[in-house]
Amino acid sequence: MSDRFRFGEFELDLAAYTLRRTGQRIKLERLPMELLVLLVRRPGILVNRAEIQAALWGPDVFVEHETAINTAVRKIRQALGDDAEHPRFLETIVGKGYRFIAPLEAKGADQSLEGSDVDPGAESSGRLHRERPNYLLMRGKREFVLEEGENVLGRDAEARVYIDHPSVSRRHARISIDSTSGVLEDLKSRNGTFLDGRRIEVPTEIRHGAIIGLGPITLTVVVLPAGASTLPMVGSSGPPPKPNS
């Protein structure tokens, strides 16, 4: 299955969970990114709002879906420089849903992107995103892929790690990822943030196998070495894929 898609001047890398424009990474929050992945995987097909709701939140999560979907679409358009009235990439079908309309070039994990604007020396110099360790959080069978930079954990629908539980604050905690480490920080949450059973008061480094507690909710830290990647699970409740599979 293809894990990289090129459309116009953009490249969407599913394994690295990144969107780039002529080699430069574009920051996109979790919900807009997952919606973009969903639409790109179904080019030319109308994806209705009910399907989007089920894919992004599942049947048992209750949020203001209409507003959240509209916000996610707007952020995708901002990232792509797309015009709702004269779209190049994302077409709105009023009252129905959305369709990805740009021509796609799909690439598998074992194929090079010839003609890419990414500096060919970037990977060996460690500048590509997946040259750093890959950080994930697991809650049961659900997988959250963390991105380089700041990842908010909480009940806010725009949080990178979205946890719909009344004991979890809207912006409960933050994990900051750089090229060498991940650091957990409490964001003045109501019920506290815990690492391996101890409440943290200052930013604290996380390691593979650590248990993060957001009030009563626990998540397990998974750190994959550079070069190992995993496909983001968009609205899936199944087990995560095996690294390098």
Secondary structure by P-SEA (a helix, b strand, c coil): cccbbbcccbbbbccccccccccbbbbbcaaaaaaaaaaaacccccccaaaaaaaccccccccaaaaaaaaaaaaaaaaaccccccccccccccccccccccbbbbbcccccccccccccccccccccccccbbbbbbcccbbbbbccccccccccccccccccccccccccbbbbbcccbbbbbbccccccccccccccccbbbbccbbbbbcccbbbbbbbbccccccccccccccccccccc
